[in-house]
Amino acid sequence: MSTAKGTRFERFKEVSVDGNVGNEMWKLPVNYYQVIIIGAGMAGIGAALRLYENGCKNIKILEAKKEAGGRIKTIPLQNGFIDIGAQWIHGTDNNCLYRIAKEHNLLSDEMSEEGCGLYIRDDGFVFDSALVDEVNFELGKIILECEKFIDESTFPISVGNFLEDKFETYIERSKSDVEMKKELFDWHIKFLLVDNSCSSLEYVSAKEWGRYNGGPEHVNLKNGYKSLVDVLISMLPNKVLKYSSPVSRICWSNNKNCVRLYCVNGEEYDCDHVIVTVSLGVLKDSPNFFQPNLPNKMRETIHSMGFYGIAKIFLIYDVKWWNANGFQLVWRRKRKLYGSKKWLRYITGFDLVYNQPNILLGWVGGEGVPAMERLTETDIGLHCTELLTRILNSTVPNPSKVIRTKWMCSPWVRGGYCHITPQCDKTNTGPLTLSEPVFVGDVPRILLAGEACNSKHFSTTHGAFESGQMQAQRVLDYLK
């Protein structure tokens, strides 16, 4: 592969010790790389692998943290591990990460499920499983119906608006258990807040709802998600990655033949092409990251797309005290919580954890996420214990340890993952416009990658990996 095209070489005359001019030769500047990748999450790793495997080896990954993985983080425990970031491989068909994990014998035979066990109300009432299944079936039909709008010229205002209207029609046909069905509907709304990493379903596009293309399987990794990160990193030379190197500024200009990166630690780098894999949340929170600003359409896309948070709470016990397959928390509509405990209304429930029989995993969405992140783990454990004791009407032990996530507080993430908004419908923006390269002349100087840049698999790790590979291929195609 030719490397001359688009590559910043400096020509100079080599001077001998006695002052005579020697032969002309090519010299690379200090801290110059043909391609620099910002971020060693799945998108950054995917980009680096595609470049390196195709002969483009003058590359560097600058990672802000002390470890690779991005929104993947596996925490070892005395008897195993927990994943406080990405937890499952979603789907098995046409999933690049599933194939890699299978080739390296990383997969468990045991699949996971969400929303299992008892559906129990805040007053201790346990819902009949037939009623739970009926409401789940009706919501499933409505959600499936929402997928048809992707090719329509007219569509609902939002997913939230569509669900409300359609469920109200179902309620009008119902002849019994109306209030309980509404309470179960509220549970599903909370679940979808987590599933879509949004603060409200009014902020989720109904038109783009059917764009996502993923399998239903929740595939576990035998030794946690980090095992897959480690395998992928092992395919790259050690020198490619540089940790603890957050980039503060990306300077590019139409009249310059390179991009200059400024790191917080004072280091500077030049490159021909930069693949930026920071989260959409970081892009939203960093208006001066690019100098000059990105093109208007890309900035409009960053503003229009949604990015919020979800949270996990791991309640770790010395002894398993429950017999159920999980607890899903349903609330009476008129039941209010006040003060520091208001966040409890946003817990969907407590699921079982793969390979950890003594742990309950609580999921938090919506406005409960930032409220929970402001609390101490001690307070979170007390709040959860009080809640479980009340709804189960029995003594529940305090957890021996509480581990919770704080992704919204993380300066390197700022939340969970993206969602497509009604504003995207109005501005005709989304993952495709976010992934368009920024050209200087005919040179693709800046390319964004990550789950938010994948139009079919956004919000997933394999979507991020695919996005990184796609942007790397664009660079390779240019260099040919």
C-alpha positions in Angstrom: 0.0 0.0 0.0 1.3 3.4 -0.9 1.8 5.7 2.0 2.8 8.9 0.1 -0.7 10.0 -0.6 -1.9 12.4 2.1 1.1 11.7 4.3 2.9 14.6 6.0 6.7 14.1 5.3 9.3 16.8 5.8 12.1 16.8 3.3 15.5 18.0 4.5 19.2 17.7 3.5 21.3 15.6 5.8 24.4 17.5 6.9 27.5 15.5 7.7 29.7 16.2 10.7 32.1 18.3 8.6 29.3 20.5 7.3 29.0 18.9 3.9 25.6 18.4 2.5 24.7 14.8 2.2 22.0 13.0 0.3 18.4 14.2 0.5 16.2 11.9 2.6 12.7 11.8 4.2 12.2 12.7 7.8 9.2 12.2 10.0 8.4 14.9 12.7 8.5 13.9 16.3 5.2 12.6 17.6 3.9 12.2 14.0 1.6 9.3 13.1 -0.2 8.7 9.9 -3.4 7.9 11.8 -4.2 8.8 15.4 -7.2 7.2 17.1 -8.7 9.0 20.1 -10.1 6.4 22.6 -9.4 2.7 23.2 -13.0 1.6 23.5 -14.5 -0.9 21.0 -14.6 1.7 18.2 -11.0 2.7 18.7 -9.8 -0.9 18.9 -11.9 -1.8 15.8 -10.3 1.0 13.8 -6.8 0.2 14.9 -7.2 -3.5 14.0 -8.5 -2.7 10.5 -5.7 -0.3 9.8 -2.9 -2.5 11.2 -4.1 -5.7 9.5 -4.1 -3.8 6.1 -0.6 -2.6 6.4 -1.2 0.9 7.9 1.1 0.5 10.9 2.1 4.1 11.6 -0.8 4.5 14.0 -1.4 5.5 17.6 -4.3 5.2 20.0 -4.4 7.9 22.7 -6.6 6.7 25.6 -7.6 9.1 28.4 -7.9 6.4 31.1 -5.4 3.8 32.5 -7.0 0.9 30.7 -8.7 0.1 27.4 -12.4 -0.8 27.0 -14.3 2.5 27.1 -17.7 1.8 28.4 -16.6 -1.8 29.2 -15.3 -2.4 32.7 -15.1 -5.8 34.4 -14.5 -5.8 38.2 -13.0 -9.0 39.7 -14.7 -10.4 42.8 -13.5 -13.0 45.2 -15.6 -15.7 43.5 -15.8 -14.3 40.0 -16.6 -10.9 38.4 -19.2 -8.4 37.5 -19.5 -6.1 34.5 -20.4 -2.6 35.5 -20.4 -1.4 31.8 -21.5 -3.4 28.8 -22.7 -6.8 30.0 -23.9 -8.9 27.1 -23.2 -9.4 23.4 -26.6 -8.6 21.8 -27.5 -11.1 19.1 -25.6 -13.9 17.4 -26.4 -13.4 13.7 -24.0 -11.1 11.8 -22.4 -10.0 15.0 -18.6 -9.5 14.6 -17.9 -9.5 18.3 -19.9 -12.7 18.8 -17.8 -14.4 16.1 -14.5 -13.3 17.6 -15.6 -14.3 21.1 -16.7 -17.7 19.9 -13.4 -18.3 18.0 -11.5 -17.6 21.2 -13.8 -19.7 23.4 -14.9 -16.7 25.5 -18.6 -17.4 25.5 -20.8 -19.0 28.1 -23.5 -21.5 27.2 -25.8 -19.7 29.6 -27.9 -16.8 28.2 -29.4 -14.1 30.4 -32.8 -12.5 30.5 -34.2 -9.2 31.9 -37.4 -8.5 33.7 -37.9 -11.9 35.1 -39.3 -13.1 38.5 -42.1 -11.6 40.6 -43.8 -8.4 39.5 -44.5 -6.9 42.9 -46.1 -3.6 43.8 -44.9 -1.1 46.4 -47.6 -2.3 48.8 -46.5 -5.9 48.5 -49.2 -7.1 46.0 -47.8 -9.7 43.6 -49.2 -9.5 40.1 -50.7 -12.7 38.5 -48.3 -13.9 35.9 -51.1 -14.2 33.3 -51.8 -10.5 33.7 -48.1 -9.7 33.4 -47.9 -11.7 30.2 -51.0 -10.1 28.7 -49.7 -6.6 29.2 -46.3 -7.6 28.0 -47.9 -9.1 24.9 -49.9 -6.0 24.1 -46.9 -3.7 24.6 -44.8 -6.0 22.3 -47.4 -5.7 19.6 -47.4 -1.9 19.9 -43.6 -1.7 19.9 -43.5 -3.9 16.8 -46.1 -1.7 15.1 -43.9 1.3 15.7 -41.2 -0.2 13.5 -43.3 0.4 10.4 -42.8 4.2 10.4 -39.2 4.1 9.2 -40.4 4.2 5.5 -43.4 6.4 6.1 -43.8 10.1 5.3 -46.2 10.6 8.3 -45.3 9.3 11.7 -46.0 9.9 15.4 -44.4 12.7 17.4 -42.4 10.2 19.5 -42.2 6.7 20.7 -43.7 7.8 24.0 -46.6 9.5 22.3 -47.3 6.4 20.2 -47.2 4.0 23.2 -49.5 6.2 25.2 -52.1 6.5 22.5 -52.1 2.8 21.5 -52.1 1.6 25.1 -55.0 3.9 25.9 -56.9 2.2 23.1 -56.2 -1.2 24.6 -57.3 0.0 28.0 -60.6 1.3 26.6 -61.2 -2.3 25.3 -60.4 -3.8 28.6 -63.2 -4.9 30.9 -61.1 -5.8 34.1 -57.9 -5.0 36.0 -57.6 -1.6 34.3 -55.6 0.1 37.1 -53.2 -2.8 37.4 -52.7 -2.8 33.7 -51.8 0.9 33.9 -49.4 0.2 36.7 -47.7 -2.5 34.6 -47.6 -0.1 31.6 -45.7 2.3 33.9 -43.2 -0.4 34.6 -42.6 -1.0 30.9 -42.0 2.7 30.4 -39.3 2.6 33.1 -37.8 -0.4 31.4 -37.7 1.4 28.0 -36.0 4.4 29.6 -33.2 2.0 30.6 -33.2 0.2 27.3 -32.9 3.4 25.3 -30.7 5.4 27.7 -33.1 8.3 27.7 -34.8 10.6 30.2 -38.2 10.4 28.5 -39.7 8.4 25.6 -40.9 11.7 24.3 -37.3 12.2 23.3 -37.1 9.0 21.2 -38.0 9.1 17.5 -40.9 6.9 16.4 -39.8 7.3 12.8 -36.4 5.8 13.5 -37.5 3.2 15.9 -37.3 0.4 13.3 -33.8 1.4 12.2 -32.1 -0.6 14.9 -31.3 -4.1 13.8 -30.2 -6.5 16.5 -30.8 -10.0 17.8 -32.8 -10.7 21.0 -30.1 -12.9 22.6 -28.2 -11.7 25.8 -25.0 -13.6 25.4 -22.7 -13.9 28.5 -18.9 -14.1 28.4 -17.4 -16.7 30.7 -14.9 -14.3 32.3 -16.5 -10.9 31.7 -16.4 -8.5 28.8 -12.8 -7.5 29.6 -11.8 -10.9 28.3 -12.9 -9.9 24.8 -11.1 -6.5 25.1 -7.9 -8.3 26.2 -8.1 -10.6 23.2 -8.6 -7.7 20.7 -5.8 -5.7 22.3 -3.4 -8.6 22.1 -3.8 -8.5 18.3 -2.0 -5.1 18.3 1.6 -4.3 19.2 2.0 -2.8 22.7 3.5 0.4 21.3 0.2 1.3 19.5 -1.6 2.2 22.8 -0.7 5.1 25.0 -2.8 5.4 28.2 -3.5 8.3 30.5 -3.3 10.6 27.5 -6.6 12.6 27.3 -6.7 14.9 24.3 -7.9 18.4 25.1 -7.9 20.0 21.6 -8.0 18.9 18.0 -6.7 21.7 15.7 -7.3 21.4 12.0 -7.7 23.9 9.2 -8.4 24.0 5.5 -5.0 25.5 4.8 -2.9 23.0 6.7 -1.7 19.6 5.7 -2.1 17.9 9.0 -4.1 17.7 12.2 -2.5 18.7 15.5 -3.6 17.2 18.8 -3.0 18.7 22.2 -3.0 16.5 25.2 -3.7 17.5 28.8 -0.2 16.3 29.8 1.4 18.8 27.4 2.2 16.4 24.6 1.5 17.3 21.0 0.9 15.0 18.1 0.6 15.6 14.3 -1.3 13.2 12.0 -2.8 13.1 8.6 -6.1 11.5 9.8 -7.7 11.4 13.2 -10.4 8.9 14.1 -12.3 10.3 17.1 -14.2 7.7 19.2 -15.2 9.7 22.2 -18.8 9.3 23.3 -21.6 11.5 22.0 -21.9 12.7 25.5 -18.4 14.0 25.5 -18.9 15.6 22.1 -21.9 17.4 23.5 -20.0 18.5 26.6 -16.9 19.7 24.8 -17.8 22.7 22.5 -14.2 23.8 22.1 -12.8 20.3 21.4 -12.4 21.0 17.7 -10.7 24.2 16.5 -12.0 25.4 14.2 -15.5 24.0 14.8 -16.8 21.0 13.0 -19.0 21.7 9.9 -22.5 22.9 10.6 -24.2 19.6 9.7 -22.1 17.6 12.1 -22.6 20.1 14.9 -26.3 20.0 14.3 -26.2 16.2 14.4 -24.4 16.2 17.8 -26.9 18.7 19.1 -30.0 16.8 17.8 -29.1 13.2 18.8 -29.9 12.1 22.3 -27.5 10.9 25.0 -28.5 10.1 28.5 -27.7 7.6 31.2 -28.6 4.3 32.8 -27.2 2.8 36.0 -26.6 -0.5 37.7 -26.6 -1.3 41.4 -25.0 -4.6 42.5 -26.2 -5.7 45.9 -23.7 -8.2 47.1 -24.8 -10.5 50.0 -22.9 -13.1 52.0 -25.8 -15.5 51.6 -28.5 -15.7 49.1 -31.8 -15.0 50.9 -34.4 -15.0 48.0 -36.1 -17.9 46.1 -37.6 -15.8 43.2 -36.0 -15.4 39.8 -35.8 -11.7 40.4 -38.1 -8.8 41.6 -39.7 -6.3 39.2 -40.9 -3.2 41.0 -44.3 -1.8 40.2 -45.7 1.3 41.8 -49.2 2.5 42.5 -49.7 5.6 40.4 -50.6 7.8 43.4 -47.7 6.6 45.6 -45.2 9.4 46.1 -41.6 9.4 47.3 -39.8 12.4 48.6 -36.4 13.8 49.2 -33.3 11.7 48.6 -35.4 8.5 48.0 -37.3 9.8 45.0 -34.9 8.0 42.7 -36.2 4.6 43.9 -39.2 5.1 41.6 -36.9 4.7 38.6 -35.6 1.2 39.6 -37.1 -1.3 37.2 -36.3 -4.2 39.4 -33.6 -6.5 40.7 -32.4 -9.2 38.3 -30.2 -12.2 39.0 -26.6 -12.0 37.8 -24.9 -14.6 35.6 -22.5 -16.8 37.7 -23.1 -14.7 40.9 -25.8 -16.5 43.0 -25.4 -14.1 45.9 -25.9 -10.8 43.9 -28.9 -8.9 42.9 -28.6 -6.4 40.1 -30.8 -3.3 40.1 -31.4 -1.3 37.0 -32.0 2.5 37.2 -33.2 4.8 34.3 -34.5 8.2 33.6 -34.1 11.0 36.1 -33.2 8.5 38.8 -29.7 8.0 37.3 -28.1 11.4 38.2 -30.0 11.3 41.6 -28.6 7.9 42.4 -25.1 8.9 41.3 -25.1 11.7 43.8 -25.6 9.3 46.8 -23.1 7.3 48.6 -23.0 3.5 48.2 -23.9 3.2 51.8 -27.1 5.2 51.4 -27.9 3.3 48.2 -27.7 0.0 50.1 -29.9 1.3 52.9 -32.5 2.7 50.5 -32.7 -0.6 48.6 -32.8 -2.7 51.7 -35.7 -0.5 53.1 -37.5 -0.8 49.8 -37.2 -4.6 49.5 -38.1 -5.1 53.2 -41.3 -3.0 52.7 -42.5 -4.6 49.4 -41.6 -8.2 50.5 -43.0 -7.6 54.0 -40.1 -9.6 55.5 -36.7 -8.9 57.0 -34.1 -8.3 54.3 -30.4 -8.3 55.3 -28.2 -5.4 54.5 -25.8 -6.2 51.6 -22.2 -6.8 52.6 -21.1 -4.6 49.7 -22.7 -2.3 47.2 -21.1 -1.5 43.8 -22.9 1.0 41.6 -22.1 2.7 38.3 -21.4 6.4 37.8 -21.2 6.7 34.0 -23.0 10.1 33.9 -20.4 11.5 36.2 -17.5 10.2 34.2 -15.7 13.0 32.3 -14.8 10.4 29.6 -18.4 9.1 29.0 -21.1 11.4 30.4 -23.8 8.8 30.2 -24.8 5.4 28.7 -25.4 5.4 25.0 -27.2 7.4 22.3 -30.8 7.4 21.1 -32.4 9.0 18.0 -34.7 11.9 18.8 -37.7 13.6 17.1 -35.3 16.6 16.6 -33.3 14.3 14.3 -36.4 13.8 12.2 -36.7 17.5 11.8 -33.1 18.2 11.0 -32.6 15.0 8.9 -29.6 14.0 11.1 -28.5 10.9 12.9 -25.7 8.3 12.9 -25.2 8.5 9.2 -24.6 12.3 9.2 -22.4 11.9 12.3 -20.2 9.4 10.6 -19.6 11.6 7.5 -15.8 12.4 7.3 -14.6 16.0 7.5 -12.6 16.6 4.4 -9.8 19.1 3.8 -9.6 19.2 0.0 -10.0 15.5 -0.8 -8.3 14.3 2.4 -10.5 12.8 5.1 -9.0 14.5 8.1 -11.5 13.9 10.9 -13.7 10.8 11.2 -16.0 10.1 14.1 -16.6 6.6 15.2 -18.5 4.8 18.0 -21.9 3.4 18.7 -23.6 6.7 18.0 -22.2 6.5 14.4 -23.7 3.2 13.6 -27.2 3.6 12.0 -28.3 0.0 12.5 -26.5 -1.1 15.7 -26.3 2.1 17.7 -26.1 1.6 21.5 -24.2 -1.6 21.2 -20.5 -2.7 21.6 -20.5 -4.5 18.2 -22.0 -1.3 16.7 -19.1 0.7 18.0 -16.6 -1.9 16.8 -18.2 -1.9 13.3 -18.1 1.9 13.2 -14.4 2.0 14.0 -13.7 -0.5 11.3 -15.8 1.4 8.7 -14.0 4.7 9.4 -10.6 2.9 9.2 -11.6 1.4 5.9 -12.4 4.9 4.6 -8.9 6.0 5.4 -7.5 2.9 3.8 -9.5 3.5 0.7 -8.1 7.0 0.5 -4.5 5.8 0.9 -4.7 3.2 -1.9 
